[in-house]
Amino acid sequence: MSDYKALYESKRTSAEEVAKQIQSGWLLGMDAGPTQADALMAAISEKIAQTDTKDVKVQLMLDTYAHPFLEEGWKGKMTGMSWFSSNGLRKAVNGGWADVLPAYYRDIPGHILREYEYDAYCVSVSPMDSHGYFSLATSASYSEAMMQKSKRIFVEVNKHQPRALCAPQIHVSEVAAIVENDHLLPTLAETVLDEKSIAIGNLIAEQIPDGACIQLGIGAIPDAVGAALKVKHDLGIHTEMFTSSMVDLIECGAVNNSKKQTHRGKTVTTFAYGSQKIYDFINDNPAIEILPVDYVNDPNVICLNDNVISINAALEVDLFGQVCAESVGTKHMSGSGGQVDYVRGACQSKGGKSFIAFTSTAKDDTISKIKNILTPGAIVTTSKNDVDYIVTEYGIAHLRGRSLAERAKQLIAIAHPNFRDELTFDARKRGIMV
Ligand code: COA
């Protein structure tokens, strides 16, 4: 059938009608951030609340909507399974009514293909084009793998979803149901850069040569680095998450992707999230490629570009250089995401460097983020064998290839001055040669 408009109309329905199909024991899948299907999740939650349907599971990452099933009281009825948490998922995991799927981001499509069968994949897409395709808009991530393993695909068409030209598409013939749901996409609160973040941003910017290919992670510090890079020239972007500060860098001319060895002239990412400015930038833009994460985050792909510089954040680091970026002790905060993918990719790249950066203290200077040993329960995101540079507002420590004594010395030197004596005492007590 080539009358795609007629096909569209024949599949168009309401979220409530779709929800009627959901049965006990179903596994549903969604992808990261703004492509999550919020109207479908609300309707499905409502149906489950009103009936005896139970044991429905939803895999998702980076929840950006207040999905009802992430609230307390849904245990056993509808359970969130997190590949990476923020907001509601973080609360639900810590509360004991959602679960975590540990993974390197690049491996998620592989886990999906090998381990799971989905009863439905739910996704918010841009309006259909004249050839019958919906663009998956802001997230390639693991969508193609999930669609391949799903018995049915339910789409929510949102006129505010940007049409990403170089990104996965779904044809109207492939979808089981279409629900229209127009609303502005979710955004992140604008980062307020304080003195410490600006100092860290400037320290790292000094290490980034013109022509480098950058990845900036999630959080205030990567944003501060982005702000400090506006004076650079000929930068490229090959990243996991496309952020507001990257749009600024492209618009001010610091990024033109002209020196990349792969995807020259193009910005490469696997998903985008943050501000309306980002979504407007993606729309109909052939210069941004939103590609599956098993490709984008593969260290062997990342390192095809020279001078890859990756910048990510952390919550604490011990004196060996073990990096925790996903929990505060036993309190779950996020996930591994692509941190290790980019640490490895940058270190494999000719001239590449990986920076893990954070302010030296938390909670008004009462807690040092550089620790003798990690807080019990802290999750090691980047191992001591992978770590490269650690940065605080007091300087840069280069750990890769260095001994434990050298690491401890360098890390103590960039700890907050209030904690340096205690860290030195602890290090000596355990026999580290500082
Ligand atoms: N001890 C106690 N509390 C700590 C702490 C520590 N060592 N370090 C941070 N905190 C607290 C902060 O005070 C803050 O508390 P608040 O919410 O009450 O203000 C909270 O934990 C979050 O810390 P913050 O430093 O503001 O986090 P962020 O938003 O900059 O994000 C990460 C930092 C590490 C959580 C984030 O980068 C992440 O999820 N990384 C893992 C994945 C990754 O790196 N992917 C890479 C590509 S996107």
Boltz pocket constraint, residues with backbone or C-beta under 6 A from the ligand:
constraints:
  - pocket:
      binder: B
      contacts: [[A, 85], [A, 216], [A, 217], [A, 218], [A, 219], [A, 220], [A, 221], [A, 240], [A, 241], [A, 312], [A, 313], [A, 314], [A, 315], [A, 316], [A, 324], [A, 325], [A, 326], [A, 328], [A, 333], [A, 334], [A, 335], [A, 336], [A, 337], [A, 338], [A, 339], [A, 362], [A, 363], [A, 367], [A, 368], [A, 369]]
      max_distance: 6.0
